[in-house]
């Protein structure tokens, strides 16, 4: 081989090996279309805990992803705008798991589910001050004249029993209904309200008032599906990994990252004392 | 003194180029561009007749040929006690869509995107979309979701082949799957965008991307929220708000001085009122205080009086004049250039006006069979079907408050009609007659 050819060979090889992969300009699709992920987890947008608009998907997303990784579960987490889509994937397509709150299941459906609490949140009543300039009185006499704004599938039995009218919507539409006077009060975690008001109604933030008492504990659950081939095993491993995260401080560190140290510890204490399935 | 003369000489052309009064528009005698002045007077009679019968409050009509305005007339009232003027400002609503398409095609020419790009490349919420299939009545669950065969591409948004819907058409095309998707849209706070919701367009688009599609991308033609997604895409790709991008890259270069997404306060007096007509002589000026149509098709004329807001709908939010819109369409007719300013290449305009983007489907919404959809407007593709006027290759679109444009490349003719009358459905006959008058004025 001539000397010049010997010198050219490594050069040509380096072009072949190091050149970037040529990209076609035609229609292209994601690889996931051809290799559907067997382990799908579905959840509904719930800022700032679970949302594509929050860094790293929000505190609960990060806790769940970290626990899944620690448990060796390779799963695809999808955040949907509607809760009914989450129910669809769990009950109709037998997804590995879903994550959420206000997810009501029949007794038969519950038998196929393994329910693990992931985070406990305080909820407070919120009203719109211009509609109630003298404050909101929720004693039994006043409740009869009030309209409660509920999320779909929220337990409203205590309001209906008190004679309250109930209207429904997602949190953002409930805030707009409060402003229009279509509903008088709603029940939402304060951090969610703060996040939504800062983002969408910053000018009117001061007009939305929280009643001081915590009225309820709202729980975000991971709900594994026994009908999925890996459901039971994944649930056991996830539960173990989550418990380990709480114990070794990783859970608290993630909460601190999103909520600050003070809030984070509060959420952690509640989770430790919470039993699975309560309030679901 | 010399300085004063110099200043005057410099200012004079500037002042004269501002079409602030009717006399300032450069017009030619119809005969000089092959149009019959006598026949164009039929247009006067047509519009005046509709005004006299109180079917519409008023209108502005423009006919241009070979790059020159030959007919430009305002009739009737813009508002109570206020005559229509040639510089009256209109809510052009869906005539925003061709402008949005132009913004996308400019980014395409800059190499910022390809029409074959999946929308998910820029808006991740469009990844792994599903198509809703209605289950047979009596099934345990009303629907099932199947994966898309291919992702929605930018081309699908331009040609309305994405499977995204408009809510208001649920009443026009009753169908179980459409109804289920519309219910999901409502639950997720998606609107048709005509009422300028109190949120940024990107927030709506991200939620929309997470909801099921009505049909497999590329396998349907269904007029929907596609241009609204494109408007947000302009923001993502350009890094500018949609209104600012359009203002800097389209309105300013084309000297569309009265075109906005939110009107400046000093121009509010020129905004036409919306009139509600029963088409039988019952004509009422619509309130600016509340929607005239509440429901899925939310129309609130007063929204156009807001001087600022977050919602920038690429499918609906533009306010403009007949003259400004003429400048935009003349740019398209010229193959992408007007008065020495080139926005698009001739090849790109040819691509936008090509008739093979929607395959076997026909664009049967504003038009009937015999019309296809390009990348922002409908295009007449044959004369085998019932068509009143125009040539093969003519492209058109309209706005829901009764505005319409038609560009006939073969005859180098542009016709623009603008009124502000509700409901929309009554106007097809009037628009068709306007286009017939425009076509029958050709005299060469």
Interface residues (C-beta under 8 A of the other chain):
Chain A: X25 X26 X27 X28 X29 X30 X32 X33 X36 X45 X52 X53 X78 X79 X80 X81 X82 X84 X85 X88 X91 X92 X93 X152 X170 X172 X173 X176 X200 X201
Chain B: X114 X116 X117 X118 X120 X124 X125 X127 X128 X141 X143 X144 X145 X147 X148 X150 X151 X153 X184 X187 X188 X189 X198 X199 X203 X206 X207 X210 X211 X212
